[in-house]
Amino acid sequence: MASPSEIRLVVFDWAGTTIDFGCMAPAGAFVAAFAERGLTVSLLEARRPMGLHKKDHLRKMLQDPDLAARWENRHSVAWSESDVDKLYGIVTPMQVAAAKKYSELIPGVTACVAKLRSREVKIAATTGYFREAAEVVYDAGKAQGYVPDAVICADEVPAGRPAPWMIFRVMEKLGIYPTHAVVKVGDTVVDIEDGKNAGVWSVGVVDSSNEMGLSAEAFAMLSEEDRDELRLGVRSKFFAAGADAVIQDLSELPPLVAEFNRRLRTGRRP
């Protein structure tokens, strides 16, 4: 068994981190749900709160002053919590359908996980998805060879990200502590924040991220110069949120875990 001075658990997000390059499924579903209520929102507006519980995500979108004004202009009344509930009822089946559509593992996931497990590191997954959608991505991952040791979704804890409860729940479930033996890996700012709030190592992944916001095909079409420029912007967001490290893709994670182990042996903590 790995010693207490080594990383023993890596907690991954799902969409944008291990499955669904560019986090396409959730973003498109939010756009479609607002369209059902007669309001046009952009993909950028839909992406900004990504990583939150989906009901919190809708609430955060409506709290944006510009979107709130457009809502009031369209409906002749300010939005309310009942509108959040109605939107959530609309978006739920859309999220499930979209999760089935955008279900391809991000390149490098299974190789990364195999390397981590060869070092006796456990693998967990947390998500802003509700359980029904989480089951869809779990089944899709399993069919492609990715099976986390524990999975927790936002509606199974008192509060979703940036609260740390999902991370603590998988730590409890797998019997792993202290917090400095845990790494959280995600593709949104709130992923970084929940890692920091949990007191674990918090890592952002760039290329496939919601913050990058490009499909694998669109990303591949960019020049290397354009990719590097966009990467710089995403890296800046993650470091501003307190990330301990930022990686381009998951191939960089096993060497980073080795680096965290070296830091732990010298007494450094997240």
DASULZI-V326759 format. One record per residue. RES is the residue in three letters. SS is DSSP state (H for helix, E for strand, L for the rest). PHI is phi in degrees with one decimal (NA if undefined). D_FIRST is the distance of its C-alpha to the first C-alpha in whole Angstrom. Layout:
res: (RES & RES)
ss: (SS & SS)
phi: (PHI & PHI)
d_first: (D_FIRST & D_FIRST)
This chain:
res: (MET & ALA & SER & PRO & SER & GLU & ILE & ARG & LEU & VAL & VAL & PHE & ASP & TRP & ALA & GLY & THR & THR & ILE & ASP & PHE & GLY & CYS & MET & ALA & PRO & ALA & GLY & ALA & PHE & VAL & ALA & ALA & PHE & ALA & GLU & ARG & GLY & LEU & THR & VAL & SER & LEU & LEU & GLU & ALA & ARG & ARG & PRO & MET & GLY & LEU & HIS & LYS & LYS & ASP & HIS & LEU & ARG & LYS & MET & LEU & GLN & ASP & PRO & ASP & LEU & ALA & ALA & ARG & TRP & GLU & ASN & ARG & HIS & SER & VAL & ALA & TRP & SER & GLU & SER & ASP & VAL & ASP & LYS & LEU & TYR & GLY & ILE & VAL & THR & PRO & MET & GLN & VAL & ALA & ALA & ALA & LYS & LYS & TYR & SER & GLU & LEU & ILE & PRO & GLY & VAL & THR & ALA & CYS & VAL & ALA & LYS & LEU & ARG & SER & ARG & GLU & VAL & LYS & ILE & ALA & ALA & THR & THR & GLY & TYR & PHE & ARG & GLU & ALA & ALA & GLU & VAL & VAL & TYR & ASP & ALA & GLY & LYS & ALA & GLN & GLY & TYR & VAL & PRO & ASP & ALA & VAL & ILE & CYS & ALA & ASP & GLU & VAL & PRO & ALA & GLY & ARG & PRO & ALA & PRO & TRP & MET & ILE & PHE & ARG & VAL & MET & GLU & LYS & LEU & GLY & ILE & TYR & PRO & THR & HIS & ALA & VAL & VAL & LYS & VAL & GLY & ASP & THR & VAL & VAL & ASP & ILE & GLU & ASP & GLY & LYS & ASN & ALA & GLY & VAL & TRP & SER & VAL & GLY & VAL & VAL & ASP & SER & SER & ASN & GLU & MET & GLY & LEU & SER & ALA & GLU & ALA & PHE & ALA & MET & LEU & SER & GLU & GLU & ASP & ARG & ASP & GLU & LEU & ARG & LEU & GLY & VAL & ARG & SER & LYS & PHE & PHE & ALA & ALA & GLY & ALA & ASP & ALA & VAL & ILE & GLN & ASP & LEU & SER & GLU & LEU & PRO & PRO & LEU & VAL & ALA & GLU & PHE & ASN & ARG & ARG & LEU & ARG & THR & GLY & ARG & ARG & PRO)
ss: (L & L & L & L & L & L & L & L & E & E & E & E & L & L & E & L & L & L & E & L & L & L & L & H & H & H & H & H & H & H & H & H & H & H & H & H & L & L & L & L & L & L & H & H & H & H & H & L & L & L & L & L & L & H & H & H & H & H & H & H & H & H & H & L & H & H & H & H & H & H & H & H & H & H & H & L & L & L & L & L & H & H & H & H & H & H & H & H & H & H & H & H & H & H & H & H & H & H & H & H & H & L & L & L & E & L & L & L & H & H & H & H & H & H & H & H & H & L & L & L & L & E & E & E & E & E & E & L & L & L & H & H & H & H & H & H & H & H & H & H & H & H & H & L & L & L & L & L & L & E & E & E & E & H & H & H & L & L & L & L & L & L & L & L & H & H & H & H & H & H & H & H & H & H & L & L & L & L & H & H & H & E & E & E & E & E & L & L & H & H & H & H & H & H & H & H & H & H & L & L & E & E & E & E & E & L & L & L & L & L & L & L & L & L & L & H & H & H & H & H & H & L & L & H & H & H & H & H & H & H & H & H & H & H & H & H & H & H & H & H & L & L & L & L & E & E & E & L & L & H & H & H & H & H & H & H & H & H & H & H & H & H & H & H & H & L & L & L & L & L)
phi: (NA & -62.1 & -77.7 & -61.3 & -92.9 & -128.0 & -66.5 & -119.6 & -148.7 & -116.5 & -106.8 & -99.5 & -76.9 & -95.6 & -59.1 & 91.4 & -115.6 & -118.2 & -143.4 & 64.6 & -53.6 & 86.9 & 55.0 & -77.0 & -62.3 & -63.4 & -60.7 & -63.8 & -66.2 & -65.9 & -58.8 & -67.1 & -65.4 & -66.8 & -61.2 & -61.1 & -98.3 & 80.0 & -126.6 & -91.0 & -122.6 & -85.6 & -61.1 & -62.0 & -62.9 & -70.1 & -82.1 & -54.0 & -90.1 & -58.5 & 107.2 & -74.9 & -54.0 & -61.5 & -71.0 & -62.8 & -60.7 & -60.9 & -61.5 & -64.2 & -60.2 & -68.6 & -77.5 & -65.3 & -57.2 & -67.6 & -66.4 & -62.1 & -67.1 & -65.1 & -61.1 & -64.5 & -65.8 & -74.8 & -107.9 & 62.8 & -158.5 & -66.7 & -65.8 & -137.9 & -63.1 & -65.9 & -68.6 & -60.4 & -62.9 & -65.6 & -62.8 & -64.2 & -64.0 & -74.2 & -74.6 & -56.7 & -66.0 & -65.4 & -63.7 & -62.9 & -63.7 & -68.0 & -62.9 & -68.8 & -70.8 & -101.7 & -118.4 & -83.1 & -61.9 & -72.9 & -53.5 & 96.5 & -63.3 & -66.0 & -66.5 & -60.9 & -63.2 & -61.3 & -65.2 & -64.6 & -67.2 & -65.7 & -103.0 & 66.6 & -93.5 & -79.8 & -124.2 & -129.5 & -133.7 & -126.5 & -158.3 & -79.0 & -64.5 & -76.6 & -58.4 & -61.7 & -71.1 & -61.6 & -64.7 & -63.1 & -71.0 & -62.1 & -63.1 & -65.8 & -63.6 & -60.7 & -64.0 & -105.3 & 96.4 & -114.3 & -130.5 & -62.9 & -76.6 & -153.5 & -134.2 & -130.5 & -115.1 & -64.4 & -84.9 & -105.8 & -131.5 & -59.3 & -154.5 & -79.4 & -56.2 & -84.4 & -62.6 & -89.5 & -63.9 & -65.0 & -64.1 & -62.0 & -64.3 & -72.0 & -60.3 & -63.4 & -61.8 & -97.2 & 67.8 & -116.2 & -158.5 & -78.6 & -63.4 & -73.5 & -93.6 & -124.5 & -120.0 & -105.3 & -123.4 & -152.0 & -122.0 & -129.3 & -62.0 & -69.6 & -62.7 & -61.8 & -66.0 & -71.0 & -63.4 & -66.7 & -66.3 & -83.0 & 78.4 & -104.2 & -66.9 & -117.6 & -126.3 & -102.5 & -110.0 & -95.7 & -61.3 & -92.9 & -77.5 & -59.7 & -66.2 & -72.7 & 73.6 & -119.9 & -66.0 & -59.4 & -68.1 & -66.0 & -64.8 & -65.4 & -79.6 & -71.8 & -71.7 & -61.6 & -64.0 & -66.6 & -59.4 & -63.2 & -65.5 & -66.7 & -58.7 & -60.5 & -64.5 & -67.7 & -56.9 & -61.8 & -61.1 & -66.2 & -67.4 & -63.6 & -81.4 & 104.9 & -56.6 & -76.5 & -161.9 & -132.6 & -121.9 & -72.1 & -151.6 & -72.4 & -63.0 & -86.9 & -73.4 & -56.1 & -63.0 & -67.1 & -60.6 & -61.8 & -66.5 & -60.9 & -62.0 & -63.5 & -63.9 & -62.2 & -67.2 & -99.0 & 91.5 & -82.2 & -131.1 & -56.6)
d_first: (0 & 4 & 6 & 9 & 11 & 10 & 11 & 9 & 12 & 15 & 18 & 21 & 25 & 27 & 30 & 31 & 27 & 26 & 29 & 33 & 33 & 35 & 35 & 38 & 38 & 38 & 40 & 43 & 43 & 43 & 46 & 48 & 47 & 49 & 52 & 52 & 54 & 56 & 54 & 53 & 50 & 48 & 45 & 44 & 45 & 43 & 40 & 40 & 38 & 36 & 32 & 34 & 34 & 37 & 40 & 39 & 39 & 43 & 44 & 43 & 45 & 48 & 47 & 48 & 52 & 53 & 52 & 53 & 56 & 56 & 55 & 58 & 60 & 60 & 59 & 62 & 59 & 56 & 53 & 52 & 49 & 50 & 50 & 47 & 46 & 49 & 47 & 44 & 45 & 46 & 43 & 41 & 42 & 43 & 39 & 38 & 41 & 40 & 36 & 37 & 39 & 36 & 33 & 32 & 29 & 29 & 29 & 25 & 23 & 22 & 21 & 20 & 17 & 17 & 16 & 13 & 12 & 11 & 9 & 7 & 9 & 11 & 15 & 17 & 21 & 24 & 28 & 31 & 32 & 33 & 32 & 34 & 34 & 30 & 30 & 32 & 30 & 27 & 29 & 30 & 27 & 25 & 29 & 28 & 24 & 22 & 21 & 19 & 16 & 18 & 22 & 24 & 28 & 30 & 32 & 29 & 29 & 32 & 32 & 31 & 30 & 31 & 29 & 26 & 25 & 24 & 21 & 21 & 21 & 18 & 16 & 17 & 17 & 13 & 13 & 11 & 13 & 15 & 17 & 16 & 13 & 15 & 17 & 20 & 22 & 26 & 29 & 32 & 32 & 31 & 28 & 28 & 29 & 27 & 24 & 26 & 27 & 23 & 22 & 20 & 20 & 23 & 24 & 27 & 28 & 31 & 33 & 32 & 33 & 35 & 36 & 37 & 39 & 39 & 39 & 37 & 41 & 42 & 40 & 40 & 44 & 44 & 44 & 42 & 44 & 44 & 40 & 39 & 42 & 40 & 37 & 38 & 39 & 36 & 34 & 36 & 36 & 32 & 32 & 35 & 33 & 30 & 28 & 25 & 26 & 27 & 27 & 30 & 27 & 24 & 24 & 24 & 20 & 18 & 19 & 20 & 16 & 16 & 19 & 17 & 14 & 17 & 19 & 16 & 16 & 20 & 20 & 21 & 20 & 22)
